[in-house]
Amino acid sequence: MEKLNNRQKELLEYLKQNTNRYVSKKQICKDLPYAYPRHLENNNNEGNKSVAFSKISFDIRALNDSDLEQLVICNHYGYKLANEEEANVYVSRRFKRDLRALKLDHKLAKKIGRNHQLYFSENDIREIKSFVEV
């Protein structure tokens, strides 16, 4: 848990001022032009390819990873400081998403472990090959 830099503190204060609504990355760049300057970038940098947008994502992760008691939630609407109900919903959804990914990782590891094992059926014996031979 590292200390927050000035840009992250400024973002936190901005989110505290806008607690009742979601704020998009474009709106953050517009309202905090010195912290997240997009005017220095090419005009064809749209979406998440923007350096300013990447800095916002990095700073949001830093805010959530810090010792602050506030939780910044994000979805397709943008970013917002969460109240208790929103925080519980957000964390449970993240947990379910991460659990699905862990289940898939476990299934893939089992497939790898089955490589060159023998499978017995009623009429034949065959070898399980988890990998493509090159």
C-alpha positions as CSV (number, residue, x, y, z in Angstrom):
1,M,0.0,0.0,0.0
2,E,1.8,3.0,-1.3
3,K,1.1,6.7,-0.7
4,L,-1.0,8.4,-3.3
5,N,0.7,10.9,-5.6
6,N,-0.7,14.4,-6.3
7,R,-2.6,13.3,-9.4
8,Q,-4.3,10.5,-7.6
9,K,-5.2,12.8,-4.7
10,E,-6.7,15.2,-7.2
11,L,-8.7,12.5,-8.8
12,L,-10.0,11.4,-5.4
13,E,-11.1,14.9,-4.6
14,Y,-12.8,15.2,-8.0
15,L,-14.7,11.9,-7.3
16,K,-15.7,13.2,-3.9
17,Q,-17.2,16.3,-5.5
18,N,-19.2,14.0,-7.9
19,T,-20.4,11.3,-5.5
20,N,-23.9,11.1,-6.9
21,R,-23.1,10.3,-10.5
22,Y,-20.8,8.3,-12.7
23,V,-18.0,10.1,-14.4
24,S,-16.6,8.9,-17.7
25,K,-12.9,9.0,-18.6
26,K,-13.6,11.7,-21.1
27,Q,-15.3,13.9,-18.5
28,I,-12.4,13.4,-16.1
29,C,-9.9,14.5,-18.8
30,K,-12.1,17.5,-19.6
31,D,-12.4,18.5,-15.9
32,L,-8.8,17.7,-14.9
33,P,-6.8,18.8,-17.9
34,Y,-3.6,19.4,-16.1
35,A,-3.6,15.9,-14.5
36,Y,-4.8,14.1,-17.6
37,P,-3.9,16.1,-20.7
38,R,-5.4,14.7,-23.9
39,H,-4.7,17.8,-26.0
40,L,-1.0,16.6,-26.2
41,E,-2.0,13.4,-27.9
42,N,-2.9,12.7,-31.5
43,N,-6.6,13.2,-32.4
44,N,-6.8,9.6,-33.6
45,N,-6.2,8.2,-30.1
46,E,-9.7,7.1,-29.2
47,G,-10.9,4.8,-26.5
48,N,-8.5,3.0,-24.1
49,K,-5.5,3.6,-26.3
50,S,-5.2,7.1,-24.9
51,V,-2.3,7.7,-22.5
52,A,-4.5,9.9,-20.3
53,F,-7.1,7.1,-20.2
54,S,-4.4,4.6,-19.2
55,K,-3.3,6.9,-16.4
56,I,-6.9,7.2,-15.1
57,S,-7.2,3.4,-15.0
58,F,-3.8,3.1,-13.2
59,D,-4.9,5.8,-10.7
60,I,-8.2,4.2,-10.0
61,R,-6.4,0.9,-9.2
62,A,-4.0,2.8,-6.9
63,L,-7.0,4.4,-5.1
64,N,-8.6,1.0,-4.6
65,D,-5.3,-0.6,-3.5
66,S,-4.5,2.2,-1.0
67,D,-5.5,2.3,2.7
68,L,-8.4,4.7,1.9
69,E,-11.8,3.7,3.2
70,Q,-13.5,4.8,0.0
71,L,-14.1,2.3,-2.8
72,V,-14.1,3.5,-6.4
73,I,-16.5,1.4,-8.6
74,C,-16.3,1.2,-12.3
75,N,-18.7,0.0,-15.0
76,H,-19.7,1.0,-18.5
77,Y,-21.1,4.3,-17.2
78,G,-17.8,5.4,-15.7
79,Y,-16.3,5.8,-12.2
80,K,-17.9,6.6,-8.9
81,L,-17.3,6.5,-5.2
82,A,-19.5,3.7,-3.9
83,N,-22.0,3.7,-1.1
84,E,-22.4,0.5,1.0
85,E,-25.0,-1.2,-1.2
86,E,-23.2,-0.4,-4.4
87,A,-19.9,-1.6,-2.9
88,N,-21.4,-4.9,-1.8
89,V,-22.9,-5.5,-5.3
90,Y,-19.6,-4.5,-7.0
91,V,-17.4,-6.8,-4.9
92,S,-19.7,-9.8,-5.2
93,R,-19.8,-9.4,-9.0
94,R,-16.0,-9.2,-9.1
95,F,-15.7,-12.2,-6.9
96,K,-18.1,-14.2,-9.2
97,R,-16.1,-13.1,-12.2
98,D,-12.8,-14.1,-10.6
99,L,-14.2,-17.4,-9.4
100,R,-15.3,-18.3,-12.9
101,A,-11.7,-17.5,-14.2
102,L,-10.2,-19.7,-11.4
103,K,-12.5,-22.6,-12.3
104,L,-11.5,-22.3,-15.9
105,D,-7.8,-22.3,-14.9
106,H,-8.3,-25.4,-12.8
107,K,-10.0,-27.2,-15.6
108,L,-7.2,-26.3,-18.0
109,A,-4.6,-27.5,-15.5
110,K,-6.4,-30.8,-15.2
111,K,-6.4,-31.1,-19.0
112,I,-2.7,-30.6,-19.1
113,G,-2.2,-33.2,-16.4
114,R,-4.1,-35.8,-18.4
115,N,-1.6,-35.7,-21.2
116,H,-0.5,-39.3,-22.3
117,Q,-2.9,-41.0,-19.9
118,L,-4.8,-44.0,-21.1
119,Y,-8.6,-44.0,-21.4
120,F,-10.4,-47.3,-21.2
121,S,-13.8,-47.8,-22.9
122,E,-15.7,-51.1,-23.5
123,N,-14.1,-51.8,-26.8
124,D,-10.7,-50.1,-27.0
125,I,-8.0,-48.3,-25.1
126,R,-6.9,-44.8,-26.3
127,E,-4.3,-42.3,-25.2
128,I,-5.4,-38.8,-24.2
129,K,-3.3,-36.1,-25.9
130,S,-3.7,-32.6,-24.5
131,F,-1.3,-31.0,-26.9
132,V,-1.1,-30.7,-30.6
133,E,2.0,-32.4,-32.0
134,V,4.1,-30.2,-34.3
